[in-house]
Amino acid sequence: MSATSASTAAVSEPGAGSGSGSGFAPANAREGARPGTLAQVAAPTRSGPGPVPIGWLALLAAPVAAGANAPVLILPDMARSLGLSTATATWLVTAFAWAMVAGTPLLAGLLRRRGPAPVLRLSTGLVVGGTALVAAAPWLPVALAGRAAQSLGGAGLVALAMNLAGNTRRMGVISSGFGVLGAAGPLLGATLTDAVSWRLALAVSAVALLAVPAVARHVTRTPPAPGRFDARGAAALIALVTALILLPTVPLPALAGALVAAVLLAAHIRRRPDGFVPARLLRSPLFVTSAVLGAALSTSYFTLLFTVPRLLQDRAGWTTGAIGTGQLVTLLTASAASWLLAAGAARLGRTAVRAVLVTVGLAAAMTAVFASSGALLLLAAGAAAFTATGANATLSVHAASAGTDAQRPTAIGLFALSYQLGGAFGPGLATLLVLG
C-alpha cells in the first residue's frame, strides 16, 4: 500500500463531530491552514510528558505499508511453501487488505472513545500475535488469520500515530514514510525471501513494535467519550465491504451478500441519518464522485502492482531482482510526482485535477494491456501509482468539504475506506486477469 493514505489518520467514529469529544478539530482553526489543504487532521492527545517525537510516530505507522506490499514479488514462493496455487495464495493479500479496510474505522472509533493507551496495547498484541501465526502457520487458514491480525494491529497503530501527530507538517512526515516503505516493500520482500524465507518477508510490519515503548511513555488513560456507538451501522457497513471485496473471487454469492447488506445499511441510515454513515454525505455529489473515483484509481493501481511483475517476466523476460529494482525506482518517482500535483491542486481546481487523474489513469491501464516493452510496463505501473497517490492526496480534501465541519472526520474516514477497497479488489482482479 505504497499509496495508502494519511487520510486514514483522520478517521473517527462516523457521526461524531469535532465538538463531541472526538479529539478532532479543523486544521485551519488550529494552525491557519491555507485554503485547499487538508481541512481536518487528528488533534494531538494531551497526555504524557509532551509530544511524541515524530520519528517514533513514523516508525510506528509506516512499516504496515511495507508489510502490505511485501508479497507482490513472492506469491509463487508463498504458494509453493503452503502447497497452493499462486491464485490461491493471493488470499493472503486479500485478507490483509480486508482487515485494513474493516479495522481502520473500528480502531479509530475505539481511539476516539477510549483514548490512545488501550489502542496501543490492543494493536501491539494483534501485531505480535499475527506475526507469530504467520511465522509458524503450516496451513493457509492459520496464515490468513495471522495476516488479518497483523493488518488490524497496523490499522490501529496508524490511527494512533496520526492522532498523536497533531499538525499537517508532522503528518506529512508519516505520509512520506508510507510512500517510501510502500515502494520498497516488493523488493524488500523478495530480498528477505531469497535470503531467509517468505515468512520473514511478511513479518516486516512488526518493525513498528520498536516504537511502542517510546510512544507508550507519552500516552495515558483517558475517560471514555460520551455517546452511544452506532454498532448496527458499523456492522452493516463492514458486511457490505466484505461482500464487495469477495466479488472478484466468488461473484454470485458476494453479489447477493452485497445487495442484502446494502439494503440493511440503507434502512439503518434512514432510521439514523447521523449515525456511522451520515445520509448527508451520501446525498452529496462531490463526496460520492470523490469516493468512487478514488476507489477506481486505487483498484487500478493495486491491480497493476500485482500484474506488471508477471507481465515483465512473460513479455520482457526480466528477472525478479530487476523487476523489484525497477518497481522501486518507478514508485518512488511516481510518489514525488503526485506530491507536485497535490501542491498545485488548489491552483488547478477540482475539474482540472480530476481530468489529469482520469486521463493518466486510463493511459496507464491501456498501456499495461498492450505494451510488450519492459520500460512501457514500468511506466504504466508508475502512472497508476501517480494517479492513486495523487487521488488520495487531493480527492480526500474534496470529500472533506462535502459535509459540515462536524462531519469532516467522517467524510475523510469513509473516503479512506473506499480508497482502501482498491487494495482488496486489486489482487483479486490480478488473479482473474493474469495470475490465475
VOGU-3710 file (C-alpha; in Angstrom, 3 decimals, decimal comma):
1> msatsastaa> 0,000/0,000/0,000  2,503/2,491/-1,101  -0,379/4,744/-1,911  -2,140/4,050/1,361  -3,129/7,382/2,655  -2,546/9,628/5,513  -6,269/10,186/5,347  -6,759/7,055/7,423  -5,435/9,218/10,174  -8,435/11,431/10,235
11> vsepgagsgs> -10,909/8,623/10,697  -13,078/8,958/13,736  -16,281/7,228/14,552  -18,578/8,451/11,774  -21,289/10,711/13,013  -19,152/12,161/15,772  -18,441/15,847/15,423  -15,469/17,832/16,485  -17,476/19,227/19,296  -18,478/15,885/20,743
21> gsgfapanar> -15,210/14,971/22,372  -13,910/13,159/19,336  -10,444/14,647/19,625  -10,603/16,150/16,123  -10,754/19,809/15,160  -10,430/21,655/11,879  -6,786/22,108/10,971  -7,349/25,655/9,779  -8,848/26,505/13,142  -5,712/25,338/14,929
31> egarpgtlaq> -2,827/26,284/12,676  -4,037/28,639/9,999  -4,097/26,119/7,191  -4,278/27,565/3,689  -7,390/27,028/1,567  -7,103/23,851/-0,436  -5,093/21,975/2,179  -6,472/19,099/4,181  -9,221/20,611/6,232  -9,183/18,097/9,026
41> vaaptrsgpg> -6,376/16,381/10,831  -6,220/14,440/14,026  -5,743/16,534/17,110  -2,957/15,591/19,473  -3,879/13,684/22,581  -2,973/15,824/25,529  -1,391/13,198/27,732  2,035/12,082/28,821  5,265/14,135/29,080  4,824/16,012/25,800
51> pvpigwlall> 4,537/15,467/22,066  5,853/12,165/20,788  8,972/12,711/18,618  7,875/12,456/15,008  10,490/9,837/14,180  8,873/7,396/16,594  5,434/8,070/15,139  6,690/7,472/11,596  8,284/4,217/12,733  5,040/3,219/14,443
61> aapvaagana> 2,906/3,711/11,332  4,940/3,310/8,139  6,023/-0,372/8,329  2,464/-1,515/7,626  2,888/-0,199/4,060  5,956/-2,388/3,528  4,137/-5,355/5,051  1,206/-4,851/2,711  3,371/-4,740/-0,431  5,938/-7,362/0,572
71> pvlilpdmar> 4,023/-10,261/-1,132  3,992/-8,597/-4,582  7,035/-10,491/-5,949  6,954/-13,590/-3,736  3,470/-15,023/-4,291  4,887/-18,108/-6,106  7,265/-18,810/-3,188  4,440/-18,498/-0,684  2,231/-20,758/-2,781  4,893/-23,497/-3,127
81> slglstatat> 5,637/-23,460/0,588  1,981/-23,924/1,524  1,219/-26,323/-1,332  -1,139/-23,910/-3,084  -1,586/-22,323/-6,471  -0,408/-18,746/-6,922  -4,009/-17,644/-7,377  -4,986/-19,162/-4,024  -2,021/-17,545/-2,304  -3,419/-14,115/-3,195
91> wlvtafawam> -5,936/-14,665/-0,382  -3,093/-13,724/1,965  -3,056/-10,307/0,296  -6,844/-10,016/0,257  -7,082/-10,884/3,965  -4,595/-8,144/4,827  -6,459/-5,600/2,724  -9,862/-6,593/4,125  -8,658/-6,274/7,715  -7,165/-2,859/6,974
101> vagtpllagl> -10,410/-1,637/5,399  -12,606/-3,004/8,186  -10,217/-2,226/11,021  -9,466/1,410/10,225  -12,855/2,894/11,191  -13,346/0,474/14,075  -9,976/1,050/15,751  -10,133/4,787/15,083  -13,537/4,745/16,770  -12,002/2,926/19,745
111> lrrrgpapvl> -9,291/5,571/19,844  -11,901/8,322/19,946  -13,934/6,650/22,657  -11,245/5,095/24,875  -8,083/7,048/24,207  -4,618/6,043/22,962  -3,394/3,688/25,684  -5,918/0,838/25,063  -5,470/1,163/21,298  -1,683/0,922/21,634
121> rlstglvvgg> -1,946/-2,212/23,778  -4,529/-3,890/21,576  -2,725/-3,057/18,338  0,604/-4,242/19,701  -0,941/-7,542/20,757  -2,538/-8,027/17,347  0,740/-7,376/15,504  2,697/-9,713/17,794  0,099/-12,478/17,648  -0,430/-12,138/13,909
131> talvaaapwl> 3,283/-12,213/13,151  3,711/-15,330/15,294  0,881/-17,066/13,437  2,352/-16,212/10,030  5,804/-17,386/11,126  4,556/-20,793/12,256  1,498/-21,356/10,032  1,514/-24,812/8,432  -1,745/-24,200/6,522  -3,398/-21,359/4,685
141> pvalagraaq> -6,227/-20,726/7,219  -3,710/-20,130/10,013  -1,652/-17,834/7,803  -4,812/-15,933/6,825  -5,688/-15,373/10,486  -2,167/-14,127/11,107  -2,223/-11,695/8,202  -5,624/-10,334/9,271  -4,357/-9,811/12,843  -1,238/-8,055/11,548
151> slggaglval> -3,373/-5,730/9,450  -5,843/-4,948/12,243  -2,958/-4,104/14,538  -1,353/-1,991/11,851  -4,587/-0,066/11,305  -4,675/0,771/14,998  -1,035/1,881/15,050  -1,606/4,112/12,016  -4,675/5,739/13,570  -2,784/6,275/16,829
161> amnlagntrr> 0,301/7,741/15,136  -1,757/10,201/13,138  -3,802/11,177/16,187  -0,614/11,963/18,091  0,947/13,825/15,153  -1,179/16,894/15,770  -0,415/19,040/12,720  -0,070/18,715/8,982  3,728/19,085/8,955  4,206/16,096/11,259
171> mgvissgfgv> 1,531/14,148/9,427  3,450/14,791/6,223  6,494/13,032/7,668  4,380/9,971/8,418  2,851/10,064/4,938  6,320/10,219/3,390  7,262/7,134/5,378  4,244/5,355/3,919  5,310/6,193/0,397  8,949/5,181/0,817
181> lgaagpllga> 8,336/1,906/2,654  5,401/1,027/0,436  7,557/1,489/-2,642  10,370/-0,544/-1,083  8,017/-3,328/0,035  8,135/-5,541/-3,093  11,939/-5,506/-3,377  12,372/-5,879/0,380  10,027/-8,858/0,385  11,903/-10,518/-2,483
191> tltdavswrl> 15,293/-9,893/-0,831  14,232/-11,333/2,538  12,643/-14,335/0,822  15,808/-15,099/-1,128  17,980/-14,686/1,965  15,806/-16,384/4,590  12,100/-17,075/3,994  8,864/-15,545/2,773  7,680/-15,754/6,374  10,308/-13,204/7,386
201> alavsavall> 9,210/-11,004/4,482  5,645/-10,996/5,819  6,926/-10,028/9,271  8,338/-6,630/8,227  5,315/-4,759/9,607  6,408/-5,897/13,082  9,293/-3,402/12,850  6,713/-0,906/14,103  6,916/-2,552/17,529  10,321/-0,924/18,044
211> avpavarhvt> 8,496/2,371/18,502  5,941/1,104/21,010  7,950/1,669/24,245  8,801/5,249/23,266  5,217/6,048/22,282  3,822/4,355/25,399  5,678/6,844/27,593  3,626/9,650/26,073  0,110/8,225/26,409  -2,074/7,688/29,444
221> rtppapgrfd> -5,601/6,551/30,163  -8,393/8,944/29,198  -12,067/8,939/30,244  -14,437/7,231/27,794  -16,147/9,596/25,361  -19,863/10,203/25,827  -22,460/8,974/23,395  -23,541/5,608/22,055  -21,566/3,814/19,377  -23,613/3,010/16,259
231> argaaalial> -22,856/-0,704/16,266  -25,583/-1,629/13,782  -24,393/0,903/11,256  -20,794/-0,266/11,644  -21,785/-3,926/11,270  -23,853/-3,241/8,145  -21,043/-1,247/6,550  -18,433/-3,926/7,285  -20,748/-6,604/5,906  -21,159/-4,595/2,701
241> vtalillptv> -17,402/-4,030/2,413  -16,694/-7,725/2,962  -19,134/-8,754/0,248  -17,658/-6,233/-2,188  -14,133/-7,500/-1,535  -15,240/-11,039/-2,395  -16,784/-10,024/-5,753  -13,720/-10,891/-7,884  -13,404/-14,378/-6,388  -16,967/-15,569/-5,710
251> plpalagalv> -19,110/-13,205/-7,801  -22,634/-14,577/-7,341  -22,620/-15,194/-3,550  -20,755/-11,937/-2,999  -23,224/-10,004/-5,135  -26,143/-11,465/-3,198  -24,473/-10,635/0,093  -23,665/-7,111/-1,068  -27,279/-6,482/-2,059  -28,588/-7,704/1,298
261> aavllaahir> -26,011/-5,673/3,220  -26,741/-2,576/1,120  -30,477/-2,858/1,831  -29,853/-3,258/5,558  -27,431/-0,333/5,605  -29,837/1,881/3,650  -32,665/1,064/6,043  -30,432/1,818/9,020  -29,336/5,145/7,527  -32,989/6,160/7,150
271> rrpdgfvpar> -33,561/5,350/10,829  -30,350/7,009/11,968  -29,248/9,581/9,370  -26,450/10,933/11,570  -25,047/7,535/12,524  -21,977/5,627/11,352  -22,693/6,588/7,714  -24,271/10,081/7,558  -27,022/10,455/4,970  -25,855/13,974/4,103
281> llrsplfvts> -22,600/12,651/2,656  -24,323/10,041/0,526  -26,533/12,761/-0,973  -23,515/14,912/-1,858  -22,366/14,551/-5,499  -18,964/15,933/-4,505  -18,406/13,263/-1,870  -19,764/10,387/-3,968  -17,727/11,391/-7,032  -14,549/11,728/-4,960
291> avlgaalsts> -15,047/8,382/-3,228  -15,915/6,456/-6,415  -13,030/7,951/-8,394  -10,618/7,315/-5,531  -11,723/3,680/-5,303  -11,414/3,199/-9,082  -7,898/4,652/-9,311  -6,769/2,740/-6,239  -8,124/-0,505/-7,713  -6,279/0,148/-10,980
301> yftllftvpr> -3,040/0,799/-9,114  -3,161/-2,320/-6,970  -4,191/-4,449/-9,947  -1,151/-3,284/-11,915  1,072/-3,587/-8,854  0,460/-7,348/-8,912  0,130/-7,914/-12,663  3,058/-5,879/-14,001  5,729/-8,120/-12,372  4,253/-11,165/-14,120
311> llqdragwtt> 3,938/-9,235/-17,387  7,563/-8,134/-17,132  8,569/-11,774/-16,780  6,343/-13,082/-19,539  6,616/-10,267/-22,098  10,073/-8,818/-21,423  11,955/-11,693/-19,742  13,013/-9,646/-16,704  14,427/-11,308/-13,564  12,864/-10,900/-10,126
321> gaigtgqlvt> 15,692/-8,645/-8,969  15,380/-6,377/-11,996  11,618/-6,193/-11,541  11,929/-5,263/-7,866  14,517/-2,576/-8,532  12,534/-1,175/-11,447  9,349/-1,029/-9,409  11,111/0,655/-6,508  12,512/3,447/-8,680  9,246/3,816/-10,573
331> lltasaaswl> 7,035/4,014/-7,491  9,319/6,473/-5,716  9,308/8,706/-8,794  5,530/8,458/-9,027  5,170/9,410/-5,350  7,295/12,529/-5,907  5,228/13,499/-8,955  1,991/13,061/-7,026  3,247/15,466/-4,346  3,710/18,069/-7,090
341> laagaarlgr> 0,129/17,516/-8,225  -1,139/17,894/-4,680  0,876/21,091/-4,201  -0,661/22,640/-7,303  -4,174/21,275/-6,836  -5,584/24,474/-5,346  -4,426/26,494/-8,373  -5,592/23,895/-10,906  -9,083/23,495/-9,481  -11,202/20,402/-8,957
351> tavravlvtv> -12,159/19,850/-12,586  -8,596/20,029/-13,874  -7,285/17,747/-11,126  -9,915/15,130/-11,896  -9,188/15,409/-15,632  -5,485/14,762/-15,007  -6,201/11,792/-12,763  -8,708/10,169/-15,116  -6,594/10,743/-18,254  -3,386/9,389/-16,752
361> glaaamtavf> -5,241/6,512/-15,089  -6,827/5,392/-18,365  -3,486/5,704/-20,157  -1,849/3,511/-17,506  -4,438/0,759/-17,899  -4,303/0,791/-21,709  -0,502/0,726/-21,721  -0,436/-2,299/-19,431  -2,873/-4,143/-21,703  -0,988/-3,633/-24,954
371> assgalllla> 2,680/-2,902/-24,138  5,371/-5,552/-24,508  8,339/-3,332/-23,639  9,605/-3,535/-20,074  10,063/0,227/-19,918  6,472/0,852/-21,005  5,115/-1,657/-18,494  7,006/0,079/-15,697  5,709/3,408/-16,994  2,170/2,035/-16,705
381> agaaaftatg> 2,794/0,964/-13,112  4,258/4,377/-12,299  1,363/6,215/-13,906  -1,115/4,133/-11,896  0,812/4,862/-8,695  0,831/8,584/-9,544  -2,934/8,681/-10,042  -3,690/6,635/-6,932  -1,413/8,637/-4,645  -2,484/11,909/-6,227
391> anatlsvhaa> -6,140/10,970/-5,868  -5,632/10,142/-2,235  -3,991/13,483/-1,536  -6,443/15,656/-3,487  -9,793/13,878/-3,507  -9,723/13,400/0,255  -9,779/17,200/0,534  -12,736/17,347/-1,867  -14,553/14,679/0,150  -13,860/16,517/3,407
401> sagtdaqrpt> -15,507/19,667/2,074  -18,725/17,844/1,166  -20,181/17,805/4,665  -20,426/20,093/7,652  -17,418/20,929/9,801  -18,551/18,303/12,300  -18,724/15,675/9,556  -15,271/16,292/8,082  -13,546/13,484/10,021  -16,355/11,162/8,970
411> aiglfalsyq> -16,082/12,174/5,315  -12,328/11,592/5,282  -12,755/8,270/7,051  -15,332/6,991/4,584  -13,227/8,240/1,674  -10,254/6,343/3,112  -12,381/3,215/3,376  -13,480/3,471/-0,258  -9,906/4,156/-1,354  -8,562/1,170/0,555
421> lggafgpgla> -11,067/-1,097/-1,154  -8,671/-0,907/-4,090  -6,092/-2,751/-2,031  -8,558/-5,617/-1,750  -10,011/-5,510/-5,273  -6,628/-5,247/-6,967  -5,172/-8,668/-6,063  -8,483/-10,365/-6,921  -8,616/-8,732/-10,332  -4,924/-9,534/-10,885
431> tllvlg> -5,738/-13,183/-10,226  -8,590/-13,135/-12,729  -6,605/-11,331/-15,407  -3,058/-12,689/-15,089  -2,096/-14,676/-12,002  -4,824/-17,279/-12,421
//
